[in-house]
Amino acid sequence: MKIGIYLGVILLGICFSCKKDPVSRLESVDLLVLYGEDSCRFVQSDGKEMLVSNYKESSLGYDGMFLVKDQADGKWGYADEDGNYLLPSVYRSASVFSEGKAWVVRQNEAPGLIDTKGRLKFTLRDAYETRIFRDGLAAYSLRNGKWGFVDGKGNTIIIPDYIAVTDFINGIAAVCFRDNRWGYIRRDGSLIFDKKFETAFPFSQNSLAVVKEGGKYKVINREGKEIFVSQGDKLLPDGKWFRILQAGKWGWCNEKGEIIIKPVFEETGYFYDEGLAPVKIRKKWGYIDTKGRMKIKRQFREAYPFIGERAAVRVDNSYGFIDKSGRFIVNPQYNAISDDYLSQALQSSSYYNSVVTDVVRR
């Protein structure tokens, strides 16, 4: 487990200067994965423990399947919510399922694509790294670091020629060219407009994207038209709004660039359209509403964005979950939370969204 994900670093660092893309945020989590006393535990959202497993590690559930790591041999397989294996733990590495498909790697083999029955669809022999499917395509890289896209039949749709790519969302992906400039492409590989940027985020639900050009953060639409230029030092998308950093403090602005919550916070998390966002003041975390009013008092050592009706928090050295009234629904008694939950909360993606080849170059 790599539970030591520091909230401030993650929240400040999610921009696409040739980095990975977030993949499909979960809208809710019915079964939580927590760790305590050297065991992986499945816990209902009301705090009831359903299973104390022998797994060393587990993802959240995707289409009813949990990616699990066997305690004995360290190999990966897939289990149901009762802890029963659906697919045996025979893989050196594996991804979660997306669009009914997952990438798996056996010893000394390249990434292969399986369906939910474990049937091998094809092996991508030249791939170094593969990411889960989104919009019918999966990003993959070669050993030279160049990225492209493959379809569900193993056909290369976009030749690996980019330094980095985001996944396709609603038919558009951001790609980093050889000159380290970013642009946007369609599923056929054509540019949606000719402009290139220093940094580019995926387009959000309101068809707007944050880009950086000439050292300034801007918001553009799908035609490449500039909507506003930010007066802040950093700008991050947050649902229909944007988190803005000014003079070392965080706040929020709307789609017109107007400040709606003053930048007064040391650090912040995301609203994600959930109505509450974590904020840090004088080394303690609490939650504010969309008017900037403190709704859950600052009391936590760490606090994470809400996913549905619950959020993870840290009290001293233990983790638990609260509801939107601030009431504990899972008492802070666990040593750690699954990396997958933290990744969903902080980056809107699964922690287990890619695999790397096990073929050793000779």
Kinemage of the C-alpha trace (Angstrom):
@kinemage 1
@onewidth
@group {chain A} dominant
@subgroup {mainchain}
@vectorlist {calphas} color= white
{ca met a 1} P 0.000 0.000 0.000
{ca lys a 2} L 1.103 3.528 -0.712
{ca ile a 3} L -1.244 5.251 1.703
{ca gly a 4} L 1.125 8.120 2.393
{ca ile a 5} L -0.434 10.301 -0.285
{ca tyr a 6} L -0.043 13.804 1.050
{ca leu a 7} L -3.197 15.738 0.386
{ca gly a 8} L -1.601 19.093 -0.306
{ca val a 9} L 0.870 17.735 -2.833
{ca ile a 10} L -1.776 15.857 -4.751
{ca leu a 11} L -4.249 18.699 -4.788
{ca leu a 12} L -1.677 21.216 -5.900
{ca gly a 13} L -0.163 18.961 -8.496
{ca ile a 14} L -2.986 17.678 -10.658
{ca cys a 15} L -2.196 19.422 -13.915
{ca phe a 16} L -1.270 17.826 -17.174
{ca ser a 17} L 2.271 18.848 -17.929
{ca cys a 18} L 2.838 15.484 -19.617
{ca lys a 19} L 1.248 13.411 -16.836
{ca lys a 20} L -1.451 10.746 -16.619
{ca asp a 21} L -5.119 11.485 -16.954
{ca pro a 22} L -7.858 10.938 -14.359
{ca val a 23} L -10.188 8.134 -15.300
{ca ser a 24} L -13.925 7.955 -14.558
{ca arg a 25} L -14.728 9.124 -11.051
{ca leu a 26} L -17.078 6.967 -9.034
{ca glu a 27} L -20.312 8.700 -8.091
{ca ser a 28} L -20.700 6.646 -4.927
{ca val a 29} L -18.962 3.860 -3.010
{ca asp a 30} L -21.182 1.225 -1.384
{ca leu a 31} L -18.385 -0.955 -0.015
{ca leu a 32} L -15.309 0.671 1.492
{ca val a 33} L -11.876 -0.934 1.651
{ca leu a 34} L -9.857 -0.198 4.790
{ca tyr a 35} L -6.848 -1.719 6.532
{ca gly a 36} L -6.360 -2.659 10.150
{ca glu a 37} L -4.319 -5.202 12.083
{ca asp a 38} L -2.557 -6.441 8.938
{ca ser a 39} L -5.834 -7.287 7.208
{ca cys a 40} L -7.864 -5.861 4.358
{ca arg a 41} L -11.442 -5.191 5.427
{ca phe a 42} L -14.595 -4.607 3.408
{ca val a 43} L -16.818 -2.177 5.285
{ca gln a 44} L -20.347 -1.079 4.415
{ca ser a 45} L -21.015 2.633 4.150
{ca asp a 46} L -22.920 2.438 7.465
{ca gly a 47} L -19.771 1.210 9.224
{ca lys a 48} L -20.639 -2.505 9.424
{ca glu a 49} L -17.704 -4.769 8.613
{ca met a 50} L -18.737 -7.278 5.954
{ca leu a 51} L -15.473 -9.136 5.523
{ca val a 52} L -12.037 -9.403 7.097
{ca ser a 53} L -10.112 -10.809 4.156
{ca asn a 54} L -6.751 -12.441 3.633
{ca tyr a 55} L -5.978 -10.043 0.826
{ca lys a 56} L -2.915 -7.867 1.052
{ca glu a 57} L -4.544 -5.156 -1.020
{ca ser a 58} L -7.825 -4.421 -2.813
{ca ser a 59} L -9.391 -1.921 -5.163
{ca leu a 60} L -12.904 -0.591 -4.803
{ca gly a 61} L -15.632 -2.469 -6.655
{ca tyr a 62} L -16.033 -1.835 -10.379
{ca asp a 63} L -18.984 -3.632 -11.968
{ca gly a 64} L -19.109 -5.840 -8.873
{ca met a 65} L -15.484 -6.939 -9.210
{ca phe a 66} L -12.686 -6.112 -6.771
{ca leu a 67} L -9.078 -6.312 -7.920
{ca val a 68} L -7.294 -8.099 -5.051
{ca lys a 69} L -3.704 -8.987 -4.203
{ca asp a 70} L -3.130 -12.369 -2.595
{ca gln a 71} L -1.415 -12.266 0.789
{ca ala a 72} L 0.613 -15.420 0.163
{ca asp a 73} L 2.195 -14.990 -3.270
{ca gly a 74} L 1.515 -11.323 -4.042
{ca lys a 75} L -0.315 -12.089 -7.287
{ca trp a 76} L -3.490 -10.383 -8.439
{ca gly a 77} L -6.959 -11.688 -9.160
{ca tyr a 78} L -10.588 -10.564 -8.975
{ca ala a 79} L -13.106 -11.198 -6.189
{ca asp a 80} L -16.730 -10.401 -5.426
{ca glu a 81} L -17.945 -8.430 -2.397
{ca asp a 82} L -18.071 -11.603 -0.309
{ca gly a 83} L -14.366 -12.192 -0.916
{ca asn a 84} L -14.871 -15.133 -3.259
{ca tyr a 85} L -12.549 -15.315 -6.233
{ca leu a 86} L -14.237 -14.657 -9.558
{ca leu a 87} L -10.923 -14.887 -11.405
{ca pro a 88} L -7.952 -16.577 -9.663
{ca ser a 89} L -4.878 -14.655 -8.500
{ca val a 90} L -2.450 -15.597 -11.265
{ca tyr a 91} L -1.329 -12.186 -12.552
{ca arg a 92} L 1.877 -10.265 -11.820
{ca ser a 93} L -0.133 -7.061 -12.224
{ca ala a 94} L -3.641 -6.106 -13.318
{ca ser a 95} L -5.988 -3.155 -13.743
{ca val a 96} L -9.564 -2.665 -12.631
{ca phe a 97} L -12.300 -3.402 -15.142
{ca ser a 98} L -13.586 -0.602 -17.350
{ca glu a 99} L -16.097 -1.016 -20.155
{ca gly a 100} L -16.081 -4.755 -19.431
{ca lys a 101} L -12.357 -5.123 -20.016
{ca ala a 102} L -9.184 -5.182 -17.915
{ca trp a 103} L -5.458 -5.363 -18.595
{ca val a 104} L -3.482 -8.200 -17.002
{ca val a 105} L 0.170 -9.181 -17.039
{ca arg a 106} L 1.512 -12.677 -16.425
{ca gln a 107} L 5.126 -13.448 -15.610
{ca asn a 108} L 7.461 -12.593 -18.509
{ca glu a 109} L 4.532 -11.512 -20.687
{ca ala a 110} L 3.246 -8.296 -22.251
{ca pro a 111} L -0.109 -6.734 -21.256
{ca gly a 112} L -3.125 -8.790 -22.303
{ca leu a 113} L -6.776 -7.727 -22.409
{ca ile a 114} L -9.365 -9.951 -20.720
{ca asp a 115} L -13.146 -9.848 -20.404
{ca thr a 116} L -15.087 -10.348 -17.169
{ca lys a 117} L -14.930 -14.132 -17.650
{ca gly a 118} L -11.140 -14.007 -17.773
{ca arg a 119} L -10.975 -14.809 -21.466
{ca leu a 120} L -7.942 -13.345 -23.229
{ca lys a 121} L -8.963 -11.065 -26.102
{ca phe a 122} L -5.467 -10.188 -27.320
{ca thr a 123} L -1.936 -9.396 -26.137
{ca leu a 124} L -0.395 -6.015 -26.945
{ca arg a 125} L 3.131 -7.319 -27.447
{ca asp a 126} L 4.862 -4.030 -28.255
{ca ala a 127} L 3.286 -2.127 -25.365
{ca tyr a 128} L 5.288 -1.010 -22.348
{ca glu a 129} L 2.346 0.457 -20.410
{ca thr a 130} L -1.409 0.225 -21.014
{ca arg a 131} L -4.270 2.164 -19.395
{ca ile a 132} L -7.886 1.135 -18.947
{ca phe a 133} L -10.490 1.776 -21.650
{ca arg a 134} L -12.384 5.020 -21.873
{ca asp a 135} L -14.714 6.012 -24.710
{ca gly a 136} L -13.879 2.732 -26.443
{ca leu a 137} L -10.129 3.375 -26.618
{ca ala a 138} L -7.179 2.624 -24.343
{ca ala a 139} L -3.977 4.628 -24.181
{ca tyr a 140} L -0.727 2.693 -24.415
{ca ser a 141} L 2.958 3.509 -24.628
{ca leu a 142} L 5.985 1.926 -26.259
{ca arg a 143} L 9.361 1.537 -24.567
{ca asn a 144} L 10.479 4.788 -26.203
{ca gly a 145} L 7.873 6.646 -24.121
{ca lys a 146} L 5.581 7.515 -27.038
{ca trp a 147} L 1.829 7.163 -26.498
{ca gly a 148} L -1.045 6.194 -28.774
{ca phe a 149} L -4.448 4.470 -28.592
{ca val a 150} L -5.780 0.979 -29.276
{ca asp a 151} L -9.362 -0.261 -29.639
{ca gly a 152} L -11.016 -3.281 -28.019
{ca lys a 153} L -9.932 -5.585 -30.859
{ca gly a 154} L -6.264 -4.714 -30.593
{ca asn a 155} L -6.183 -2.345 -33.564
{ca thr a 156} L -3.968 0.725 -33.199
{ca ile a 157} L -6.301 3.641 -33.880
{ca ile a 158} L -3.840 6.445 -33.115
{ca ile a 159} L -0.154 5.662 -33.707
{ca pro a 160} L 2.090 6.170 -30.645
{ca asp a 161} L 3.685 9.513 -31.409
{ca tyr a 162} L 2.913 11.647 -28.340
{ca ile a 163} L 5.019 12.327 -25.247
{ca ala a 164} L 1.891 11.960 -23.076
{ca val a 165} L -1.865 11.720 -23.470
{ca thr a 166} L -4.998 11.966 -21.369
{ca asp a 167} L -7.775 9.452 -21.872
{ca phe a 168} L -10.667 10.258 -24.182
{ca ile a 169} L -13.606 11.926 -22.478
{ca asn a 170} L -16.653 12.588 -24.645
{ca gly a 171} L -14.588 12.055 -27.780
{ca ile a 172} L -11.710 14.429 -26.941
{ca ala a 173} L -8.258 13.772 -25.480
{ca ala a 174} L -5.396 16.114 -24.647
{ca val a 175} L -2.029 15.124 -26.116
{ca cys a 176} L 1.521 16.354 -25.585
{ca phe a 177} L 3.552 16.809 -28.765
{ca arg a 178} L 7.301 16.426 -29.270
{ca asp a 179} L 7.807 20.131 -28.590
{ca asn a 180} L 6.254 19.625 -25.116
{ca arg a 181} L 3.193 21.622 -26.157
{ca trp a 182} L -0.337 20.335 -25.581
{ca gly a 183} L -3.295 20.180 -27.934
{ca tyr a 184} L -6.618 18.367 -28.249
{ca ile a 185} L -7.519 15.568 -30.655
{ca arg a 186} L -10.614 13.658 -31.731
{ca arg a 187} L -10.903 9.878 -31.776
{ca asp a 188} L -9.642 9.792 -35.363
{ca gly a 189} L -6.479 11.642 -34.319
{ca ser a 190} L -7.384 14.974 -35.922
{ca leu a 191} L -6.877 18.217 -34.008
{ca ile a 192} L -10.072 19.906 -32.832
{ca phe a 193} L -8.269 23.255 -33.301
{ca asp a 194} L -4.705 24.307 -34.105
{ca lys a 195} L -3.788 26.009 -30.836
{ca lys a 196} L -1.179 24.462 -28.521
{ca phe a 197} L -0.542 25.144 -24.841
{ca glu a 198} L 2.040 24.721 -22.098
{ca thr a 199} L -0.462 22.722 -20.030
{ca ala a 200} L -3.908 21.338 -20.798
{ca phe a 201} L -6.651 19.721 -18.719
{ca pro a 202} L -9.462 17.549 -20.111
{ca phe a 203} L -12.713 19.316 -20.957
{ca ser a 204} L -15.106 19.362 -18.018
{ca gln a 205} L -18.854 18.761 -17.822
{ca asn a 206} L -19.542 22.345 -18.882
{ca ser a 207} L -17.415 21.884 -22.051
{ca leu a 208} L -14.670 24.147 -20.709
{ca ala a 209} L -10.997 23.330 -20.164
{ca val a 210} L -8.152 24.915 -18.221
{ca val a 211} L -4.982 25.567 -20.214
{ca lys a 212} L -1.767 27.441 -19.576
{ca glu a 213} L -0.388 29.747 -22.224
{ca gly a 214} L 2.267 32.432 -21.929
{ca gly a 215} L 2.646 31.651 -18.243
{ca lys a 216} L -1.041 32.414 -17.561
{ca tyr a 217} L -3.890 30.054 -16.799
{ca lys a 218} L -6.902 30.430 -19.066
{ca val a 219} L -10.251 28.780 -19.666
{ca ile a 220} L -11.262 27.872 -23.219
{ca asn a 221} L -14.266 26.240 -24.873
{ca arg a 222} L -14.271 23.392 -27.384
{ca glu a 223} L -13.712 25.791 -30.257
{ca gly a 224} L -10.535 27.044 -28.605
{ca lys a 225} L -12.131 30.397 -27.783
{ca glu a 226} L -10.765 32.088 -24.676
{ca ile a 227} L -13.453 32.496 -22.003
{ca phe a 228} L -11.323 34.240 -19.375
{ca val a 229} L -7.733 34.701 -18.246
{ca ser a 230} L -7.143 33.863 -14.596
{ca gln a 231} L -5.523 36.413 -12.317
{ca gly a 232} L -4.296 33.618 -10.072
{ca asp a 233} L -1.039 31.707 -9.866
{ca lys a 234} L -2.814 28.416 -10.521
{ca leu a 235} L -6.232 27.323 -11.750
{ca leu a 236} L -7.742 23.842 -11.370
{ca pro a 237} L -11.127 22.620 -12.659
{ca asp a 238} L -13.684 21.623 -10.023
{ca gly a 239} L -16.987 20.561 -11.564
{ca lys a 240} L -18.616 23.705 -12.969
{ca trp a 241} L -16.235 25.917 -10.988
{ca phe a 242} L -12.490 26.406 -10.717
{ca arg a 243} L -10.149 26.386 -7.748
{ca ile a 244} L -7.866 29.398 -7.854
{ca leu a 245} L -4.574 30.106 -6.072
{ca gln a 246} L -3.772 33.752 -5.295
{ca ala a 247} L -0.919 34.958 -3.088
{ca gly a 248} L -0.483 31.478 -1.656
{ca lys a 249} L -4.149 31.041 -0.694
{ca trp a 250} L -6.879 28.980 -2.336
{ca gly a 251} L -10.444 29.917 -3.249
{ca trp a 252} L -12.954 29.393 -6.078
{ca cys a 253} L -14.126 31.267 -9.160
{ca asn a 254} L -17.001 30.599 -11.558
{ca glu a 255} L -17.041 29.927 -15.312
{ca lys a 256} L -16.686 33.679 -15.956
{ca gly a 257} L -13.605 33.996 -13.773
{ca glu a 258} L -15.488 35.820 -11.012
{ca ile a 259} L -14.349 35.061 -7.459
{ca ile a 260} L -17.187 33.363 -5.579
{ca ile a 261} L -15.250 32.113 -2.540
{ca lys a 262} L -12.339 34.317 -1.540
{ca pro a 263} L -8.856 32.756 -1.590
{ca val a 264} L -8.229 32.561 2.163
{ca phe a 265} L -7.442 28.862 2.660
{ca glu a 266} L -4.046 27.253 3.127
{ca glu a 267} L -5.147 24.222 1.126
{ca thr a 268} L -8.420 22.952 -0.288
{ca gly a 269} L -9.947 19.869 -1.809
{ca tyr a 270} L -12.684 19.685 -4.422
{ca phe a 271} L -16.425 20.262 -4.302
{ca tyr a 272} L -17.058 17.805 -7.160
{ca asp a 273} L -20.635 19.182 -7.173
{ca glu a 274} L -21.210 17.482 -3.790
{ca gly a 275} L -21.978 20.750 -1.987
{ca leu a 276} L -19.093 20.539 0.505
{ca ala a 277} L -15.324 20.868 0.074
{ca pro a 278} L -12.452 20.227 2.515
{ca val a 279} L -10.395 23.282 3.485
{ca lys a 280} L -7.357 23.747 5.691
{ca ile a 281} L -7.018 26.644 8.140
{ca arg a 282} L -4.202 26.837 10.684
{ca lys a 283} L -3.157 23.219 10.122
{ca lys a 284} L -6.649 21.762 10.703
{ca trp a 285} L -9.164 20.594 8.103
{ca gly a 286} L -12.903 21.209 7.995
{ca tyr a 287} L -15.593 21.535 5.291
{ca ile a 288} L -17.255 24.572 3.718
{ca asp a 289} L -20.377 24.885 1.598
{ca thr a 290} L -20.666 26.627 -1.775
{ca lys a 291} L -21.201 29.971 -0.006
{ca gly a 292} L -17.863 29.618 1.764
{ca arg a 293} L -19.488 28.990 5.150
{ca met a 294} L -17.844 26.492 7.502
{ca lys a 295} L -20.342 23.613 7.821
{ca ile a 296} L -18.146 20.991 9.485
{ca lys a 297} L -15.735 22.605 11.913
{ca arg a 298} L -11.999 22.342 11.400
{ca gln a 299} L -10.864 19.409 13.507
{ca phe a 300} L -9.222 16.827 11.269
{ca arg a 301} L -5.585 16.046 10.591
{ca glu a 302} L -6.581 15.172 7.011
{ca ala a 303} L -9.872 15.493 5.153
{ca tyr a 304} L -10.805 14.282 1.704
{ca pro a 305} L -13.505 15.302 -0.793
{ca phe a 306} L -16.916 13.705 -0.548
{ca ile a 307} L -17.773 10.810 -2.817
{ca gly a 308} L -21.545 10.668 -2.657
{ca glu a 309} L -22.711 11.068 0.933
{ca arg a 310} L -19.454 10.283 2.756
{ca ala a 311} L -15.898 11.506 3.069
{ca ala a 312} L -12.729 10.025 4.530
{ca val a 313} L -11.021 11.858 7.397
{ca arg a 314} L -7.997 11.280 9.602
{ca val a 315} L -8.118 11.825 13.354
{ca asp a 316} L -4.675 11.538 14.924
{ca asn a 317} L -3.314 8.393 13.247
{ca ser a 318} L -6.604 6.669 12.430
{ca tyr a 319} L -9.024 6.922 9.511
{ca gly a 320} L -12.802 6.928 9.426
{ca phe a 321} L -15.711 8.318 7.390
{ca ile a 322} L -18.205 11.104 8.051
{ca asp a 323} L -21.503 12.083 6.479
{ca lys a 324} L -22.413 15.601 5.351
{ca ser a 325} L -23.503 16.591 8.829
{ca gly a 326} L -20.030 15.744 10.151
{ca arg a 327} L -21.271 12.673 12.021
{ca phe a 328} L -18.995 9.638 11.984
{ca ile a 329} L -20.561 6.742 10.106
{ca val a 330} L -17.326 4.744 10.232
{ca asn a 331} L -15.429 5.473 13.438
{ca pro a 332} L -11.755 6.465 13.096
{ca gln a 333} L -10.242 3.101 13.982
{ca tyr a 334} L -8.447 1.983 10.825
{ca asn a 335} L -4.751 2.235 10.030
{ca ala a 336} L -5.238 3.171 6.399
{ca ile a 337} L -7.726 3.615 3.571
{ca ser a 338} L -7.352 1.893 0.224
{ca asp a 339} L -5.161 3.684 -2.282
{ca asp a 340} L -8.020 3.330 -4.747
{ca tyr a 341} L -10.424 5.331 -2.593
{ca leu a 342} L -7.870 8.087 -2.048
{ca ser a 343} L -7.117 8.228 -5.760
{ca gln a 344} L -10.825 8.510 -6.572
{ca ala a 345} L -11.266 11.259 -3.979
{ca leu a 346} L -8.180 13.239 -4.968
{ca gln a 347} L -7.793 12.606 -8.683
{ca ser a 348} L -11.143 11.214 -9.897
{ca ser a 349} L -9.415 8.058 -11.055
{ca ser a 350} L -8.737 4.502 -10.060
{ca tyr a 351} L -5.328 3.902 -8.534
{ca tyr a 352} L -5.217 0.644 -10.502
{ca asn a 353} L -5.803 2.063 -13.972
{ca ser a 354} L -2.674 0.810 -15.744
{ca val a 355} L -0.211 -2.060 -16.055
{ca val a 356} L 3.389 -2.350 -17.253
{ca thr a 357} L 4.874 -5.182 -19.297
{ca asp a 358} L 6.777 -7.953 -17.530
{ca val a 359} L 8.881 -8.679 -20.611
{ca val a 360} L 12.537 -7.916 -19.925
{ca arg a 361} L 14.342 -6.338 -22.845
{ca arg a 362} L 17.442 -8.362 -23.744
